[in-house]
Amino acid sequence: MYEAYFNNKFTNLLVFYIYLLVFLLLSPFLFVWELFNYVGSCFRCKENMSGKVVLITGASSGLGELMAYEYAKHGAYLAIISTQKPESRLQQVALRARELGSPDVLFMFADVSKVDECRMFVDDTVQHFGRLDHLVCNAGIGPLYTIKNDVTIFLPVIDINFWGSVYPTHFAIPHLMKTNGKIIINASAAGVLNPPGGGFYNASKAALISFYESLRFEVSPTITITILTLGFIQTNFITTKYSSNGVGARLKKDLRDLFPTMEAEACAKAIVDGIRKGATSITEPKFFKVFVLFKFLFPKPHYYYSNIYSSLVEG
Ligand SMILES: NC(=O)c1ccc[n+]([C@@H]2O[C@H](COP(=O)([O-])OP(=O)(O)OC[C@H]3O[C@@H](n4cnc5c(N)ncnc54)[C@H](OP(=O)(O)O)[C@@H]3O)[C@@H](O)[C@H]2O)c1
């Protein structure tokens, strides 16, 4: 019945602008609603983590390591994962987490892109602690892509960033169902904002956001899913050193020297606080939410200012 309207160019466009107008008229109310929600969330009770079991992938450095310390301070039992490398700091992270208050920390070397290894570390965690409360899918890599690169070297980006979250989630769901647990996905603002040079990284993070937003419908309210869409956080991830160690294009300058970035400890604390309050999405630094809104409303100016970033990626 409506096809005739949508096939007509004028009415099709009119419908778009009417929606946009309604959206703009409603936005003050939506803004107040958001503000109330935000203020309400400040007073929401936080989950008591004492005696709870948290499994974190990619915990040998950066945000995974710092989230492990935050959980440890709140008395959680931990299972932490990273790949086996001679220089791995995973064991030191386990020791530090114990010092900070975790009653027991299990560390396991595994590659999240391998399905059998994911099954093994989820099973071993439950066997060791008897339960699982939070699964934090944090492991990730972020090589930069330009069209001059061989496209096949980027296969691991999707394998680690996307499948490396989906595999452990699949094996953890039956256990999380029993504990009304939580799944935390470290996606990225890049999955929504698509900065230049991100290519496969952006695609892997967009896939995560899309997959877990759909999964919510199946597992909630028993399991809460928290999707993290972080901006620039001060870890090795946003340095020239990181980009020259891996595959793909190189970054010309450390991003922390050019853009506003957030301190990693503050970010990890904000994330764990948000998770404990039952947040379903967390963006840090918070002002990155404005970029997301701006991109959807005004894609052209978003393209122009994002393009500045292109000059930072060596071809
Ligand atoms: N820093 C940022 O600005 C930023 C912004 C948005 C999102 N993020 C996301 O935050 C997450 C953590 O990044 P980070 O900044 O903390 O960088 P990081 O220090 O490099 O952390 C990445 C972690 O993932 C582990 N890892 C990599 N490949 C793995 C594999 N195949 N199997 C198991 N573990 C693996 C690494 O350990 P090993 O190498 O020892 O295995 C390391 O512990 C990533 O998913 C990233 O996309 C970061």
The ligand as a Gaussian input file, in Angstrom:
#p B3LYP/6-31G(d) Opt

LIG

0 1
 N       43.538000       1.682000      23.466000
 C       42.549000       2.196000      22.772000
 O       42.572000       3.377000      22.399000
 C       41.332000       1.344000      22.465000
 C       40.188000       2.000000      21.975000
 C       39.069000       1.241000      21.684000
 C       39.059000      -0.126000      21.892000
 N       40.185000      -0.737000      22.360000
 C       40.142000      -2.201000      22.529000
 O       40.614000      -2.562000      23.805000
 C       41.125000      -3.906000      23.768000
 C       42.435000      -3.950000      24.527000
 O       43.378000      -3.139000      23.866000
 P       44.553000      -2.346000      24.618000
 O       44.454000      -0.936000      24.198000
 O       44.547000      -2.682000      26.056000
 O       45.850000      -2.949000      23.866000
 P       46.856000      -4.121000      24.297000
 O       47.616000      -3.701000      25.494000
 O       47.638000      -4.457000      23.063000
 O       45.915000      -5.345000      24.705000
 C       45.549000      -6.378000      23.843000
 C       45.488000      -7.657000      24.627000
 O       44.961000      -8.685000      23.785000
 C       45.818000      -9.835000      23.885000
 N       45.729000     -10.631000      22.668000
 C       46.036000     -10.273000      21.399000
 N       45.822000     -11.282000      20.556000
 C       45.359000     -12.315000      21.300000
 C       44.942000     -13.645000      20.986000
 N       44.961000     -14.115000      19.736000
 N       44.527000     -14.439000      21.997000
 C       44.496000     -13.980000      23.279000
 N       44.868000     -12.740000      23.624000
 C       45.302000     -11.921000      22.653000
 C       47.199000      -9.234000      24.124000
 O       48.041000     -10.174000      24.765000
 P       49.206000     -10.989000      24.047000
 O       49.668000     -10.180000      22.867000
 O       50.218000     -11.156000      25.131000
 O       48.557000     -12.264000      23.658000
 C       46.860000      -8.114000      25.095000
 O       46.758000      -8.619000      26.396000
 C       41.236000      -4.262000      22.280000
 O       40.191000      -5.119000      21.917000
 C       41.080000      -2.923000      21.573000
 O       40.507000      -3.052000      20.299000
 C       41.327000      -0.037000      22.659000

